[in-house]
């Protein structure tokens, strides 16, 4: 029976008949429940697995000119840091046209005649928006009779045309980019198209265009999913809720530095994970400590240390035996691990990293064994997780090619979370699946430093039979 239920189950008359000792027990239970609720209100992205977007309601209560973090460290100011090497634009690397400017009138005497010899020439490149970046082209497709055999032959349509549609291929690709990377609702896309080309496009056309782009991506999207199952590279995995007609569904992400695969699902279960990656996985799986990933048949796992650090930060603020000391000790250990890993990435000194990792593991195991016997229930639960799944939390110590966190998957999800917040979710599960494929292409092209609009346009051309090259999301190593 919970503390709240202990009071609510009794009527006023029953409470009046209780002894003093019984009332004291109920009061103690309620005080414990109040303390627990107060602690839960303090949870944010720094002390739990909550996303940073959940901190918005708390930020207004903090000092605007906050100079120190929760750990006491001075926060750095935004912008370039001392010693940062600045970057100055050296030009665009291309010139579409050159415009020569001559003086028109002499400010000294008012003369308008100038010598042809140039005393000096200053050059400045600018990028500017032209008057009508969208042009209306009317194609005339001629049908002529062959002079040799007399057969009547029609000209081929331009590669920029999809027969029966009044939007060009690249304009449709641009609309797909605006909706799925720019996160613009259809109403604003309509306004933008009018600003750029004084053309009126109905929202129904924009919806159909988005669906057409998504359909054209079906083959490369499916190929990427099969490649992940077959090749089984090291991957980062995470998931986020997604609303479909008011029902909570789930958007999964599987990513590494070279690709990003989103998957629309109606559950957050192990079955979905096995559907995406297979019943067993031979690569390294980086994830948080969600129960679905625990026990999954995988070659190796790397649990996210950033999540573990948040749990220990919360432990520092939680009343209990030795909670503050235990939390501070392990936050320092995790911070040391992150710092050493960053140093290794900068120096790439493998021998120095291995020497530190060997010493660090000895210190870590010794610290765990010391505090396990002194910890209360909350701290003991954390320490047992750290001890029992030791190889999963600290895999990166022996394999520094795998990062100690799951930030890559979380960063990849931000694109989807932003779209969900703006759009409010999807109107059908079919559109949800379209969104998963569209976001997969957007993020994969970004990771591979490819043009999203070019890929959308090539996919549209391929959907009507035009030959395209490199229409694949599979990374090339």
RAWO-V58731 format. One line per field, one symbol per residue. ss: DSSP state (H for helix, E for strand, C for the rest). phi: phi as a letter, one per 40 degrees, with the letter a starting at -180 (. if undefined). psi: psi as a letter, one per 30 degrees, with the letter a starting at -180 (. if undefined). A space follows every 10 residues. Layout:
ss: ???
phi: ???
psi: ???
This chain:
ss: CCHHHHHHCC CHHHHHHCCH HHHHHHHHHH HHHHHHHHHH HCCCCCCCCC CHHHHHHHHC CCCCCCCECC CCCECCCCCC CCCCCCCCCC CCCCCCCCCC CCCCCCCCCC CCCCCCCCCC CCCCCCCCCC CCCCCCCCCC CCEEECCCCC CEEECCCCCC CCCCCCCCHH HHHHHHHHHH CCCCCHHHHH HHHHHHHCCC CCHHHHHHHH HHHHHHCHHH HHHHHHHHHH HCCCEEEEEE EEEECCEEEE EEEEEECCEE EEEEECCCCH HHHHHHHCCE EEEEEEECCC CCCCCCEEEE EEECHHHHHH HHHHHHHCCC CCHHHHHHHH HHHHHHHHHH HHHHHHHCCH HHHHHHHHHH HHHHHHHHHH HHCCCCHHHH HHHHHHHHCH HHHCHHHCCC CCCCCCHHHH HHHHHHHHHH HHHCCECCHH HHHHHHHHHH HHHHHHHCCC CHHHHHHHHH HHHCCCCCCC CCCCCCC
phi: .ccccdcccb cdcccccccc cccccccccc cccccccccc cccaccbacc cdcccdcccc ccccccbbcc cgccccccgc cdgcccbbcb hcgabcabbc bbcbacccbg cbbbccccca bbbacbbbcc dbcbbcbbcb ccbbccccbg ccbccccccc bbdgbbbcdc cccccccccb bcfccccccd ccccccbfbb bccccccccc cccccccdcc cccccccccc cfccbbbaaa cacbfgbcbb bcbbaacbaa bcbcabbbcc dcccccbhca bcccbcaccc ddccgccbda bbcccccccc cccccdccci cgccccdccc cccccccccc cccccccfcc cccccccccc cccccccccc cdcbcccccc ccccccccbd cccbdcccbc cbccbbcccc cccddccccc cccghbcacc cccdcccccc cdccccccfb cccccdcccc cccbgccbbf cacccbc
psi: kleeeeeffk leeeefflle eeeeeeeeee eeeeeeeeee ffkaffgagk lffffeffef flkehkfklf gfkkklllak lkfkjlkkkg lfgkkelkkk kkkekkfefg lfkklfkkek kkkkklklkl eifkkjkjkj jkklkkfefg kkkklkllff kjkfkgklee eeeeeeeeef efhkleeeee eeeeeeghkj kleeeeeeee eeeeeffeee eeeeeeeeee eilklkkllk lkkjhfkkak jlkklafflk jkkklglhle eeeeeeflfl kfakjklagk fefkfkjlel ljljfeeeee eeeeeefkkl jgeeeeeeef eeeeeeeeee eeeeeefhje eeeeeeeeee eeeeeeeeee feffkaeeee eeeeeeefhe feegefefif fklglgeeee eefeeeeeee eefgalflee eeeeeeeeee eeeeeeeghl keeeeeeeee eefgfkklkh ikfkkj.
